[in-house]
Amino acid sequence: MSITLNDLTAISLCVVTQELLDTKRFQQNFCDNLLLRARDTSLEPLITPLKRDLNNPELQKKFFDGYKAAIINNIDKIIAIVSSRYSRLDMRAVEKIVANGKNLIKNLLLANNFAQIAELYPTFKSNITLPTYQLFSASMKV
C-alpha cells in the first residue's frame, strides 16, 4: 500500500506544531540557515533586526499573537483531520484527541508569553502527536 501526502497531513501537522511549541529553539534558531550557513547578503540585513526583536522581551508581543494564532490554527486542522479520517477506526481515541486539542487551544489563548507556550510542548506531544501517530499507523494496517 502506498502512502500519499494526503495520508501524511495529520501527522505532518503534528510534527510542525510540535516544533512551534519549542519556542526557545524557535527564537534562538530563527532563520539561522539563511543567516549563518548560507550567508545570504540580500536577506541578512532584513532578517537580523527581526531576530533581535523576536528575542527582545519588550518587542516580542508583535510576534507573539501571530505565533499563537498559527499554532491554534494547526491544532484546529489536526482535530478536523483526525475526526474525519479516524472516527471509524477508534472513536474513543478520536474523542480524546479532540478534547485534548480543545484544552490546548484554550491554554494557548490564555498564554501571555513564549515560555507559557513552551510549557505545552510535552502535553501536545503525548496527548496529540502520539495518539494521532498511533491512529495513522493503525489506519495503514487496515
Secondary structure, DSSP 8 states (H G I E B T S, - for coil): ----HHHHHHHHHHHHHHHHH-HHHHHHHTTHIIIIII--TTTHHHHHHHHHHHT-TTTTHHHHHHHHHHHHHHHHHHHHHHHHHHTTT-HHHHHHHHHHHHHHHHHHHH--SHHHHHTTHHHHIIIIIHHHHHHHHHHHH-
